[in-house]
Amino acid sequence: MRATTADRAQSAATAYVICAAAWLIPGLGHFWLGRRQKGVTFLIALTLMFGFDLWLQGALFPFQLSEPLVALGALADLGMGLPYLLARATGAGAGNVVAITYEYGNTFVIVAGLLNMLVVLDAFDIAKGRK
Amino acid sequence: MVIFSLFVSVVFAVLTRDDPKEQLKFGARLFGGFIGAGILMGWLLYPLPL
């Protein structure tokens, strides 16, 4: 049976809801779409990467438009979704600039955020039936 | 570097491959590539003054 326009619109809306869920909790989009192995793997790997940032005393960058590189870092950090928002709300991720592991921590959280953005795009493609 | 490579390899392998065996093969290659490139870059940069 062919899908009507209304059906397609609803599935498009669902795809965006799945994207939002996938952004908020890494791996939730894949879990929702029935790809549980992938979802669990993303959840564990990306959350651990984010945890490593905090453990290594890296910073969660603030949105400072006067400092373009810091703003880009903040945008990448934001890709982690709920863990980032929780850490910001609780004051974690202040960073310790003099710690020898500071830059390593920053790298972990920036890459984790960017990887989660890729995971969200992959969930969107799956939801739209492209994969 | 090893831990970072491990996480990135796992995520990329799971993201780009569907079959678990393929994921393992691709992840291992990616991980080896990361480590190899890291060691190579380290030696290439070694003679440079700080």
N, CA and C atoms of all chains as a GROMACS GRO file, in nm:
protein
  543
    1MET      N    1   0.084  -0.119   0.000
    1MET     CA    2   0.000   0.000   0.000
    1MET      C    3   0.088   0.125   0.000
    2ARG      N    4   0.060   0.219  -0.086
    2ARG     CA    5   0.142   0.340  -0.094
    2ARG      C    6   0.109   0.434   0.021
    3ALA      N    7   0.211   0.499   0.072
    3ALA     CA    8   0.190   0.593   0.181
    3ALA      C    9   0.130   0.722   0.127
    4THR      N   10   0.037   0.776   0.202
    4THR     CA   11  -0.023   0.904   0.161
    4THR      C   12   0.069   1.017   0.202
    5THR      N   13   0.038   1.138   0.155
    5THR     CA   14   0.118   1.254   0.192
    5THR      C   15   0.119   1.276   0.343
    6ALA      N   16   0.000   1.253   0.403
    6ALA     CA   17  -0.011   1.269   0.549
    6ALA      C   18   0.081   1.172   0.622
    7ASP      N   19   0.085   1.045   0.570
    7ASP     CA   20   0.173   0.945   0.632
    7ASP      C   21   0.318   0.988   0.622
    8ARG      N   22   0.355   1.037   0.501
    8ARG     CA   23   0.495   1.077   0.481
    8ARG      C   24   0.532   1.193   0.574
    9ALA      N   25   0.437   1.290   0.589
    9ALA     CA   26   0.463   1.404   0.676
    9ALA      C   27   0.484   1.358   0.820
   10GLN      N   28   0.402   1.261   0.860
   10GLN     CA   29   0.415   1.211   0.997
   10GLN      C   30   0.548   1.140   1.016
   11SER      N   31   0.589   1.062   0.916
   11SER     CA   32   0.715   0.991   0.932
   11SER      C   33   0.831   1.090   0.930
   12ALA      N   34   0.816   1.200   0.855
   12ALA     CA   35   0.921   1.302   0.855
   12ALA      C   36   0.930   1.366   0.993
   13ALA      N   37   0.814   1.394   1.053
   13ALA     CA   38   0.812   1.453   1.187
   13ALA      C   39   0.874   1.357   1.287
   14THR      N   40   0.842   1.228   1.272
   14THR     CA   41   0.900   1.126   1.361
   14THR      C   42   1.051   1.122   1.346
   15ALA      N   43   1.097   1.136   1.223
   15ALA     CA   44   1.242   1.134   1.200
   15ALA      C   45   1.311   1.246   1.276
   16TYR      N   46   1.248   1.364   1.279
   16TYR     CA   47   1.307   1.475   1.352
   16TYR      C   48   1.302   1.453   1.504
   17VAL      N   49   1.194   1.389   1.550
   17VAL     CA   50   1.185   1.357   1.694
   17VAL      C   51   1.295   1.256   1.730
   18ILE      N   52   1.316   1.158   1.641
   18ILE     CA   53   1.422   1.059   1.664
   18ILE      C   54   1.558   1.128   1.668
   19CYS      N   55   1.578   1.226   1.578
   19CYS     CA   56   1.704   1.301   1.578
   19CYS      C   57   1.724   1.374   1.710
   20ALA      N   58   1.618   1.437   1.759
   20ALA     CA   59   1.627   1.509   1.886
   20ALA      C   60   1.661   1.414   2.000
   21ALA      N   61   1.597   1.296   1.999
   21ALA     CA   62   1.624   1.196   2.103
   21ALA      C   63   1.768   1.146   2.090
   22ALA      N   64   1.813   1.125   1.965
   22ALA     CA   65   1.949   1.076   1.943
   22ALA      C   66   2.052   1.179   1.988
   23TRP      N   67   2.019   1.305   1.971
   23TRP     CA   68   2.112   1.411   2.017
   23TRP      C   69   2.114   1.418   2.169
   24LEU      N   70   1.994   1.409   2.229
   24LEU     CA   71   1.983   1.424   2.374
   24LEU      C   72   2.055   1.311   2.448
   25ILE      N   73   2.029   1.188   2.406
   25ILE     CA   74   2.095   1.072   2.468
   25ILE      C   75   2.165   0.994   2.357
   26PRO      N   76   2.298   0.997   2.355
   26PRO     CA   77   2.371   0.929   2.248
   26PRO      C   78   2.327   0.783   2.232
   27GLY      N   79   2.293   0.746   2.108
   27GLY     CA   80   2.254   0.608   2.081
   27GLY      C   81   2.106   0.580   2.090
   28LEU      N   82   2.030   0.673   2.148
   28LEU     CA   83   1.886   0.649   2.167
   28LEU      C   84   1.813   0.639   2.032
   29GLY      N   85   1.858   0.716   1.934
   29GLY     CA   86   1.795   0.712   1.802
   29GLY      C   87   1.806   0.574   1.739
   30HIS      N   88   1.925   0.516   1.745
   30HIS     CA   89   1.946   0.382   1.689
   30HIS      C   90   1.867   0.277   1.769
   31PHE      N   91   1.866   0.295   1.901
   31PHE     CA   92   1.790   0.202   1.987
   31PHE      C   93   1.643   0.208   1.950
   32TRP      N   94   1.591   0.327   1.930
   32TRP     CA   95   1.451   0.350   1.893
   32TRP      C   96   1.420   0.281   1.759
   33LEU      N   97   1.516   0.288   1.667
   33LEU     CA   98   1.494   0.233   1.533
   33LEU      C   99   1.524   0.083   1.526
   34GLY      N  100   1.546   0.021   1.641
   34GLY     CA  101   1.564  -0.125   1.644
   34GLY      C  102   1.707  -0.170   1.625
   35ARG      N  103   1.800  -0.078   1.614
   35ARG     CA  104   1.942  -0.116   1.601
   35ARG      C  105   2.006  -0.107   1.739
   36ARG      N  106   1.971  -0.204   1.822
   36ARG     CA  107   2.006  -0.196   1.964
   36ARG      C  108   2.156  -0.210   1.989
   37GLN      N  109   2.220  -0.298   1.913
   37GLN     CA  110   2.365  -0.316   1.933
   37GLN      C  111   2.438  -0.186   1.908
   38LYS      N  112   2.399  -0.117   1.799
   38LYS     CA  113   2.463   0.011   1.768
   38LYS      C  114   2.430   0.115   1.874
   39GLY      N  115   2.304   0.121   1.915
   39GLY     CA  116   2.262   0.219   2.014
   39GLY      C  117   2.338   0.205   2.145
   40VAL      N  118   2.348   0.082   2.192
   40VAL     CA  119   2.418   0.058   2.320
   40VAL      C  120   2.567   0.093   2.305
   41THR      N  121   2.625   0.056   2.191
   41THR     CA  122   2.767   0.087   2.169
   41THR      C  123   2.791   0.237   2.170
   42PHE      N  124   2.706   0.312   2.101
   42PHE     CA  125   2.722   0.458   2.098
   42PHE      C  126   2.705   0.517   2.237
   43LEU      N  127   2.604   0.467   2.308
   43LEU     CA  128   2.579   0.520   2.443
   43LEU      C  129   2.701   0.500   2.533
   44ILE      N  130   2.756   0.379   2.531
   44ILE     CA  131   2.870   0.350   2.618
   44ILE      C  132   2.994   0.428   2.574
   45ALA      N  133   3.027   0.420   2.445
   45ALA     CA  134   3.151   0.480   2.396
   45ALA      C  135   3.149   0.633   2.411
   46LEU      N  136   3.042   0.696   2.369
   46LEU     CA  137   3.038   0.843   2.371
   46LEU      C  138   3.026   0.898   2.513
   47THR      N  139   2.950   0.829   2.598
   47THR     CA  140   2.939   0.874   2.737
   47THR      C  141   3.072   0.858   2.809
   48LEU      N  142   3.142   0.748   2.780
   48LEU     CA  143   3.274   0.729   2.841
   48LEU      C  144   3.372   0.836   2.794
   49MET      N  145   3.365   0.870   2.664
   49MET     CA  146   3.453   0.976   2.613
   49MET      C  147   3.426   1.107   2.686
   50PHE      N  148   3.297   1.136   2.707
   50PHE     CA  149   3.260   1.257   2.778
   50PHE      C  150   3.310   1.252   2.923
   51GLY      N  151   3.297   1.134   2.985
   51GLY     CA  152   3.345   1.116   3.122
   51GLY      C  153   3.496   1.135   3.132
   52PHE      N  154   3.567   1.091   3.029
   52PHE     CA  155   3.713   1.108   3.028
   52PHE      C  156   3.750   1.256   3.029
   53ASP      N  157   3.671   1.337   2.960
   53ASP     CA  158   3.698   1.483   2.960
   53ASP      C  159   3.694   1.537   3.102
   54LEU      N  160   3.590   1.500   3.176
   54LEU     CA  161   3.577   1.550   3.312
   54LEU      C  162   3.689   1.496   3.401
   55TRP      N  163   3.722   1.368   3.381
   55TRP     CA  164   3.826   1.304   3.462
   55TRP      C  165   3.963   1.367   3.433
   56LEU      N  166   3.987   1.403   3.306
   56LEU     CA  167   4.116   1.460   3.266
   56LEU      C  168   4.121   1.612   3.289
   57GLN      N  169   4.020   1.665   3.355
   57GLN     CA  170   4.012   1.807   3.390
   57GLN      C  171   4.008   1.899   3.269
   58GLY      N  172   3.944   1.848   3.163
   58GLY     CA  173   3.922   1.932   3.045
   58GLY      C  174   3.805   2.026   3.070
   59ALA      N  175   3.788   2.121   2.978
   59ALA     CA  176   3.683   2.222   2.996
   59ALA      C  177   3.565   2.197   2.904
   60LEU      N  178   3.449   2.243   2.949
   60LEU     CA  179   3.334   2.253   2.860
   60LEU      C  180   3.327   2.400   2.820
   61PHE      N  181   3.349   2.426   2.692
   61PHE     CA  182   3.366   2.565   2.649
   61PHE      C  183   3.235   2.643   2.656
   62PRO      N  184   3.242   2.770   2.696
   62PRO     CA  185   3.124   2.856   2.695
   62PRO      C  186   3.105   2.917   2.555
   63PHE      N  187   2.984   2.963   2.527
   63PHE     CA  188   2.960   3.029   2.397
   63PHE      C  189   3.010   3.173   2.404
   64GLN      N  190   3.133   3.194   2.363
   64GLN     CA  191   3.191   3.328   2.359
   64GLN      C  192   3.210   3.365   2.213
   65LEU      N  193   3.120   3.447   2.161
   65LEU     CA  194   3.129   3.483   2.019
   65LEU      C  195   3.250   3.572   1.992
   66SER      N  196   3.301   3.637   2.098
   66SER     CA  197   3.421   3.721   2.078
   66SER      C  198   3.544   3.634   2.053
   67GLU      N  199   3.536   3.507   2.094
   67GLU     CA  200   3.645   3.411   2.071
   67GLU      C  201   3.593   3.301   1.980
   68PRO      N  202   3.611   3.316   1.848
   68PRO     CA  203   3.550   3.221   1.753
   68PRO      C  204   3.588   3.074   1.778
   69LEU      N  205   3.713   3.049   1.815
   69LEU     CA  206   3.754   2.909   1.836
   69LEU      C  207   3.687   2.849   1.960
   70VAL      N  208   3.670   2.934   2.063
   70VAL     CA  209   3.601   2.887   2.184
   70VAL      C  210   3.454   2.859   2.151
   71ALA      N  211   3.393   2.946   2.070
   71ALA     CA  212   3.252   2.927   2.031
   71ALA      C  213   3.237   2.798   1.949
   72LEU      N  214   3.333   2.771   1.860
   72LEU     CA  215   3.328   2.646   1.783
   72LEU      C  216   3.343   2.524   1.874
   73GLY      N  217   3.431   2.537   1.972
   73GLY     CA  218   3.449   2.430   2.071
   73GLY      C  219   3.319   2.406   2.148
   74ALA      N  220   3.252   2.515   2.183
   74ALA     CA  221   3.125   2.504   2.257
   74ALA      C  222   3.019   2.435   2.171
   75LEU      N  223   3.019   2.469   2.042
   75LEU     CA  224   2.923   2.408   1.949
   75LEU      C  225   2.947   2.257   1.940
   76ALA      N  226   3.075   2.219   1.933
   76ALA     CA  227   3.110   2.076   1.929
   76ALA      C  228   3.070   2.008   2.060
   77ASP      N  229   3.097   2.074   2.173
   77ASP     CA  230   3.061   2.018   2.304
   77ASP      C  231   2.910   1.995   2.313
   78LEU      N  232   2.835   2.091   2.260
   78LEU     CA  233   2.688   2.084   2.267
   78LEU      C  234   2.634   1.960   2.196
   79GLY      N  235   2.712   1.907   2.103
   79GLY     CA  236   2.671   1.786   2.030
   79GLY      C  237   2.648   1.666   2.121
   80MET      N  238   2.699   1.672   2.243
   80MET     CA  239   2.683   1.559   2.335
   80MET      C  240   2.544   1.553   2.398
   81GLY      N  241   2.467   1.660   2.387
   81GLY     CA  242   2.329   1.657   2.436
   81GLY      C  243   2.317   1.662   2.587
   82LEU      N  244   2.239   1.568   2.642
   82LEU     CA  245   2.205   1.571   2.785
   82LEU      C  246   2.328   1.566   2.878
   83PRO      N  247   2.427   1.480   2.853
   83PRO     CA  248   2.544   1.481   2.941
   83PRO      C  249   2.609   1.619   2.950
   84TYR      N  250   2.616   1.688   2.836
   84TYR     CA  251   2.673   1.824   2.833
   84TYR      C  252   2.587   1.919   2.915
   85LEU      N  253   2.456   1.914   2.892
   85LEU     CA  254   2.365   2.005   2.963
   85LEU      C  255   2.368   1.980   3.114
   86LEU      N  256   2.373   1.851   3.153
   86LEU     CA  257   2.380   1.817   3.295
   86LEU      C  258   2.511   1.866   3.357
   87ALA      N  259   2.620   1.845   3.285
   87ALA     CA  260   2.750   1.888   3.336
   87ALA      C  261   2.755   2.039   3.352
   88ARG      N  262   2.698   2.111   3.254
   88ARG     CA  263   2.697   2.258   3.263
   88ARG      C  264   2.610   2.302   3.382
   89ALA      N  265   2.495   2.235   3.398
   89ALA     CA  266   2.402   2.274   3.504
   89ALA      C  267   2.461   2.250   3.643
   90THR      N  268   2.544   2.145   3.655
   90THR     CA  269   2.600   2.113   3.786
   90THR      C  270   2.736   2.180   3.808
   91GLY      N  271   2.780   2.256   3.711
   91GLY     CA  272   2.907   2.328   3.729
   91GLY      C  273   3.029   2.243   3.703
   92ALA      N  274   3.009   2.121   3.650
   92ALA     CA  275   3.124   2.036   3.617
   92ALA      C  276   3.186   2.086   3.486
   93GLY      N  277   3.307   2.044   3.460
   93GLY     CA  278   3.371   2.082   3.334
   93GLY      C  279   3.424   2.224   3.333
   94ALA      N  280   3.459   2.275   3.452
   94ALA     CA  281   3.518   2.409   3.457
   94ALA      C  282   3.658   2.406   3.395
   95GLY      N  283   3.723   2.291   3.405
   95GLY     CA  284   3.856   2.276   3.346
   95GLY      C  285   3.965   2.330   3.436
   96ASN      N  286   4.080   2.268   3.425
   96ASN     CA  287   4.197   2.313   3.501
   96ASN      C  288   4.309   2.336   3.401
   97VAL      N  289   4.326   2.464   3.363
   97VAL     CA  290   4.417   2.497   3.252
   97VAL      C  291   4.561   2.451   3.279
   98VAL      N  292   4.601   2.449   3.406
   98VAL     CA  293   4.739   2.412   3.434
   98VAL      C  294   4.760   2.261   3.444
   99ALA      N  295   4.651   2.184   3.441
   99ALA     CA  296   4.665   2.038   3.445
   99ALA      C  297   4.728   1.990   3.315
  100ILE      N  298   4.817   1.893   3.327
  100ILE     CA  299   4.888   1.842   3.209
  100ILE      C  300   4.793   1.771   3.113
  101THR      N  301   4.680   1.725   3.165
  101THR     CA  302   4.583   1.650   3.084
  101THR      C  303   4.472   1.739   3.026
  102TYR      N  304   4.481   1.870   3.051
  102TYR     CA  305   4.373   1.963   3.012
  102TYR      C  306   4.337   1.952   2.863
  103GLU      N  307   4.439   1.960   2.776
  103GLU     CA  308   4.412   1.957   2.631
  103GLU      C  309   4.360   1.820   2.586
  104TYR      N  310   4.408   1.715   2.653
  104TYR     CA  311   4.360   1.581   2.620
  104TYR      C  312   4.210   1.570   2.650
  105GLY      N  313   4.173   1.624   2.767
  105GLY     CA  314   4.031   1.624   2.804
  105GLY      C  315   3.947   1.701   2.705
  106ASN      N  316   3.996   1.817   2.664
  106ASN     CA  317   3.922   1.898   2.565
  106ASN      C  318   3.903   1.820   2.435
  107THR      N  319   4.008   1.750   2.393
  107THR     CA  320   4.000   1.673   2.270
  107THR      C  321   3.894   1.564   2.281
  108PHE      N  322   3.890   1.498   2.394
  108PHE     CA  323   3.792   1.392   2.416
  108PHE      C  324   3.648   1.445   2.400
  109VAL      N  325   3.619   1.558   2.466
  109VAL     CA  326   3.479   1.604   2.465
  109VAL      C  327   3.441   1.665   2.330
  110ILE      N  328   3.535   1.733   2.266
  110ILE     CA  329   3.504   1.792   2.135
  110ILE      C  330   3.475   1.680   2.034
  111VAL      N  331   3.561   1.579   2.033
  111VAL     CA  332   3.542   1.470   1.937
  111VAL      C  333   3.415   1.389   1.971
  112ALA      N  334   3.388   1.371   2.100
  112ALA     CA  335   3.266   1.299   2.139
  112ALA      C  336   3.142   1.373   2.087
  113GLY      N  337   3.141   1.505   2.102
  113GLY     CA  338   3.028   1.585   2.052
  113GLY      C  339   3.012   1.576   1.902
  114LEU      N  340   3.125   1.583   1.830
  114LEU     CA  341   3.119   1.575   1.683
  114LEU      C  342   3.076   1.435   1.638
  115LEU      N  343   3.125   1.333   1.707
  115LEU     CA  344   3.084   1.196   1.672
  115LEU      C  345   2.935   1.177   1.696
  116ASN      N  346   2.884   1.237   1.805
  116ASN     CA  347   2.740   1.222   1.831
  116ASN      C  348   2.658   1.292   1.722
  117MET      N  349   2.711   1.402   1.666
  117MET     CA  350   2.641   1.467   1.554
  117MET      C  351   2.634   1.372   1.434
  118LEU      N  352   2.743   1.299   1.409
  118LEU     CA  353   2.742   1.200   1.300
  118LEU      C  354   2.641   1.089   1.330
  119VAL      N  355   2.634   1.048   1.456
  119VAL     CA  356   2.540   0.944   1.497
  119VAL      C  357   2.396   0.992   1.474
  120VAL      N  358   2.370   1.119   1.504
  120VAL     CA  359   2.236   1.176   1.483
  120VAL      C  360   2.202   1.173   1.333
  121LEU      N  361   2.297   1.214   1.249
  121LEU     CA  362   2.273   1.213   1.104
  121LEU      C  363   2.248   1.071   1.054
  122ASP      N  364   2.321   0.974   1.109
  122ASP     CA  365   2.301   0.835   1.070
  122ASP      C  366   2.160   0.788   1.110
  123ALA      N  367   2.118   0.826   1.231
  123ALA     CA  368   1.982   0.790   1.276
  123ALA      C  369   1.877   0.853   1.186
  124PHE      N  370   1.902   0.975   1.141
  124PHE     CA  371   1.808   1.043   1.051
  124PHE      C  372   1.797   0.966   0.918
  125ASP      N  373   1.913   0.926   0.864
  125ASP     CA  374   1.914   0.850   0.739
  125ASP      C  375   1.838   0.718   0.753
  126ILE      N  376   1.858   0.652   0.867
  126ILE     CA  377   1.787   0.525   0.890
  126ILE      C  378   1.636   0.550   0.900
  127ALA      N  379   1.600   0.656   0.974
  127ALA     CA  380   1.458   0.687   0.992
  127ALA      C  381   1.390   0.722   0.860
  128LYS      N  382   1.466   0.783   0.768
  128LYS     CA  383   1.411   0.820   0.637
  128LYS      C  384   1.417   0.705   0.538
  129GLY      N  385   1.472   0.591   0.581
  129GLY     CA  386   1.477   0.473   0.494
  129GLY      C  387   1.589   0.477   0.392
  130ARG      N  388   1.688   0.561   0.415
  130ARG     CA  389   1.800   0.569   0.320
  130ARG      C  390   1.907   0.464   0.348
  131LYS      N  391   1.905   0.406   0.467
  131LYS     CA  392   2.006   0.305   0.501
  131LYS      C  393   1.938   0.176   0.547
  132MET      N  394   4.628   0.849   2.409
  132MET     CA  395   4.612   0.836   2.264
  132MET      C  396   4.549   0.701   2.228
  133VAL      N  397   4.594   0.598   2.300
  133VAL     CA  398   4.542   0.463   2.274
  133VAL      C  399   4.393   0.457   2.309
  134ILE      N  400   4.357   0.515   2.424
  134ILE     CA  401   4.216   0.512   2.467
  134ILE      C  402   4.130   0.592   2.369
  135PHE      N  403   4.181   0.709   2.331
  135PHE     CA  404   4.110   0.794   2.235
  135PHE      C  405   4.089   0.719   2.103
  136SER      N  406   4.197   0.656   2.054
  136SER     CA  407   4.189   0.581   1.928
  136SER      C  408   4.087   0.468   1.938
  137LEU      N  409   4.087   0.403   2.054
  137LEU     CA  410   3.994   0.291   2.074
  137LEU      C  411   3.850   0.337   2.061
  138PHE      N  412   3.816   0.445   2.132
  138PHE     CA  413   3.678   0.495   2.129
  138PHE      C  414   3.637   0.540   1.988
  139VAL      N  415   3.725   0.617   1.923
  139VAL     CA  416   3.691   0.668   1.790
  139VAL      C  417   3.677   0.553   1.690
  140SER      N  418   3.766   0.454   1.701
  140SER     CA  419   3.759   0.338   1.610
  140SER      C  420   3.628   0.261   1.630
  141VAL      N  421   3.591   0.241   1.756
  141VAL     CA  422   3.467   0.168   1.786
  141VAL      C  423   3.347   0.242   1.726
  142VAL      N  424   3.339   0.373   1.750
  142VAL     CA  425   3.222   0.449   1.702
  142VAL      C  426   3.218   0.449   1.549
  143PHE      N  427   3.333   0.473   1.485
  143PHE     CA  428   3.334   0.476   1.338
  143PHE      C  429   3.300   0.340   1.278
  144ALA      N  430   3.354   0.234   1.338
  144ALA     CA  431   3.329   0.100   1.285
  144ALA      C  432   3.181   0.064   1.296
  145VAL      N  433   3.123   0.095   1.412
  145VAL     CA  434   2.981   0.062   1.432
  145VAL      C  435   2.891   0.151   1.346
  146LEU      N  436   2.937   0.274   1.324
  146LEU     CA  437   2.858   0.368   1.244
  146LEU      C  438   2.856   0.331   1.095
  147THR      N  439   2.969   0.283   1.045
  147THR     CA  440   2.980   0.264   0.900
  147THR      C  441   2.959   0.120   0.854
  148ARG      N  442   2.960   0.024   0.946
  148ARG     CA  443   2.941  -0.117   0.908
  148ARG      C  444   2.822  -0.174   0.984
  149ASP      N  445   2.748  -0.264   0.919
  149ASP     CA  446   2.631  -0.324   0.984
  149ASP      C  447   2.659  -0.462   1.041
  150ASP      N  448   2.742  -0.540   0.971
  150ASP     CA  449   2.772  -0.675   1.016
  150ASP      C  450   2.876  -0.671   1.128
  151PRO      N  451   2.851  -0.740   1.241
  151PRO     CA  452   2.947  -0.737   1.353
  151PRO      C  453   3.090  -0.779   1.315
  152LYS      N  454   3.101  -0.879   1.226
  152LYS     CA  455   3.236  -0.921   1.184
  152LYS      C  456   3.307  -0.811   1.107
  153GLU      N  457   3.231  -0.745   1.019
  153GLU     CA  458   3.286  -0.633   0.942
  153GLU      C  459   3.325  -0.518   1.035
  154GLN      N  460   3.240  -0.495   1.136
  154GLN     CA  461   3.269  -0.389   1.233
  154GLN      C  462   3.401  -0.416   1.304
  155LEU      N  463   3.420  -0.543   1.343
  155LEU     CA  464   3.542  -0.580   1.415
  155LEU      C  465   3.665  -0.562   1.325
  156LYS      N  466   3.653  -0.607   1.200
  156LYS     CA  467   3.767  -0.597   1.107
  156LYS      C  468   3.801  -0.451   1.080
  157PHE      N  469   3.698  -0.372   1.049
  157PHE     CA  470   3.720  -0.232   1.015
  157PHE      C  471   3.771  -0.154   1.138
  158GLY      N  472   3.712  -0.185   1.255
  158GLY     CA  473   3.754  -0.118   1.378
  158GLY      C  474   3.900  -0.148   1.410
  159ALA      N  475   3.941  -0.273   1.392
  159ALA     CA  476   4.080  -0.312   1.420
  159ALA      C  477   4.175  -0.242   1.324
  160ARG      N  478   4.136  -0.234   1.196
  160ARG     CA  479   4.221  -0.165   1.098
  160ARG      C  480   4.233  -0.017   1.131
  161LEU      N  481   4.121   0.042   1.168
  161LEU     CA  482   4.120   0.184   1.202
  161LEU      C  483   4.206   0.211   1.325
  162PHE      N  484   4.191   0.124   1.425
  162PHE     CA  485   4.268   0.139   1.549
  162PHE      C  486   4.418   0.126   1.520
  163GLY      N  487   4.452   0.026   1.441
  163GLY     CA  488   4.592   0.007   1.403
  163GLY      C  489   4.646   0.127   1.326
  164GLY      N  490   4.563   0.182   1.239
  164GLY     CA  491   4.601   0.300   1.161
  164GLY      C  492   4.627   0.420   1.251
  165PHE      N  493   4.538   0.438   1.348
  165PHE     CA  494   4.556   0.550   1.444
  165PHE      C  495   4.688   0.537   1.520
  166ILE      N  496   4.711   0.417   1.574
  166ILE     CA  497   4.831   0.395   1.654
  166ILE      C  498   4.956   0.408   1.567
  167GLY      N  499   4.952   0.346   1.449
  167GLY     CA  500   5.066   0.353   1.358
  167GLY      C  501   5.097   0.497   1.318
  168ALA      N  502   4.992   0.571   1.284
  168ALA     CA  503   5.012   0.711   1.244
  168ALA      C  504   5.065   0.795   1.360
  169GLY      N  505   5.017   0.764   1.481
  169GLY     CA  506   5.063   0.837   1.599
  169GLY      C  507   5.211   0.814   1.625
  170ILE      N  508   5.254   0.686   1.613
  170ILE     CA  509   5.395   0.654   1.635
  170ILE      C  510   5.482   0.716   1.525
  171LEU      N  511   5.434   0.706   1.402
  171LEU     CA  512   5.509   0.762   1.288
  171LEU      C  513   5.525   0.913   1.303
  172MET      N  514   5.415   0.981   1.336
  172MET     CA  515   5.421   1.127   1.354
  172MET      C  516   5.514   1.164   1.470
  173GLY      N  517   5.511   1.082   1.575
  173GLY     CA  518   5.598   1.107   1.690
  173GLY      C  519   5.745   1.103   1.650
  174TRP      N  520   5.781   1.001   1.572
  174TRP     CA  521   5.921   0.989   1.528
  174TRP      C  522   5.958   1.097   1.428
  175LEU      N  523   5.864   1.135   1.341
  175LEU     CA  524   5.894   1.240   1.244
  175LEU      C  525   5.917   1.374   1.314
  176LEU      N  526   5.844   1.398   1.422
  176LEU     CA  527   5.856   1.525   1.493
  176LEU      C  528   5.970   1.525   1.594
  177TYR      N  529   6.022   1.405   1.625
  177TYR     CA  530   6.124   1.391   1.729
  177TYR      C  531   6.247   1.480   1.706
  178PRO      N  532   6.298   1.490   1.582
  178PRO     CA  533   6.420   1.572   1.562
  178PRO      C  534   6.394   1.723   1.574
  179LEU      N  535   6.269   1.763   1.563
  179LEU     CA  536   6.241   1.907   1.567
  179LEU      C  537   6.262   1.963   1.708
  180PRO      N  538   6.322   2.083   1.717
  180PRO     CA  539   6.340   2.143   1.850
  180PRO      C  540   6.205   2.189   1.907
  181LEU      N  541   6.194   2.193   2.038
  181LEU     CA  542   6.070   2.237   2.103
  181LEU      C  543   6.047   2.386   2.082
   0.00000   0.00000   0.00000
